[in-house]
Amino acid sequence: MEKRSCVVCAATFYVLPQCPNQIYCSARQCQQVRKNRWQREARKDPDYQENQVRAQQRWRASHPDYWRTYRAEHAEYTQKNRELQASRNAKRHKKP
């Protein structure tokens, strides 16, 4: 097994045979850095973005009443959110 240094914490780790290009160790914080970097790069990828849009559209089509039901079941939260949004709108439209 090959040994490498992690690009985040510089700890030595054994490369998994399934992942010959592995550059991060298995430490939680290093994996979080890897995930964050991947997500940042994925946001720039037009294919990834298009796939996300299609997945969201499919979900909304299969759950058409989700938000209506959620608001009905969480009336207190919904009311508080409306009040907070009204105050944010008032601040935004306030003339100097």
N, C-alpha and C positions, 0 to 999 in steps of 0.2 A: 504494500500500500504506500502510496506517495504521501509525503507530508508537505504542507504549505502553511504560509502565514496568512491570517485573516486580514483583509484590507481595512477593516474597521478597528479591531482591537489589537492586531498584530500577534494574537495567540496562535500557537502551532496546532494544526488539526490534520487528521487523516482525510484525504479526498475520498469520497464515496465512489465506488466503481460505477454507479448509475449516473453520476454527475461529474464527468471528467473535467469540466470547466469550472468547477466549484471554486469560489474565491472568498466565501464567507464561512465562518465557523457556525456551529449550531447554537451559540449563545443567544438568548432571547433578544438582547438589544441589537446584536449584529443582524439578526433576522429581520428586526423591525426596520433597521436602516436599509436593508436589501429591499424589503417590501415598499418602503417609501420611495426609493429611487425608481423601482419598477413602475409604481403608480404615476410618478412624475413623467416618466418617459412615455407611458401608455397614453396619457392625456394628449400627447403630441401626435399620436398615430391615428391617421384618418380611418383606417380599417377598424381599429379598436373602438373609436368613437361611434362609427356607423353601427357596429355590432351592439354597442350599449344602447343606442337609440332604438334599434329594432327590438331588443330584449325588453326595454321599458314599455314600448308600444304593445308588445304581446301580453305583458303582465297587466297593463291597464285594460286591454280588451277582455282578458279573462276574469278581471275583478272590477267590473264597471261601477259598482256601488260602494267601493271600499271607503272613499273619503266621506260620502254621505252617511254611511253607517258609523264610521269613526266619530264624526262630529255629533251624531245623535247619541252615541254611547258615552261621549266625553264632553257633555254640555258645559260643565264648569271651566274646563281647560279652554274650550272654544271661545267662551265669553271673555275670559281673561286675555286670550290672544287678540281678540277683536279690539279690546280696550287699549292694549299696548300698541297695536298697529295704528290705531287712531291717533295716539299721542306721538308716535314716530312720524306719521304723515303730517301732523300739525307742525312739528318741529321743522320738517323738511320744507314746508310751504310757508313758513313764517318769514315775513318781510323784515329786512334789517331797519 
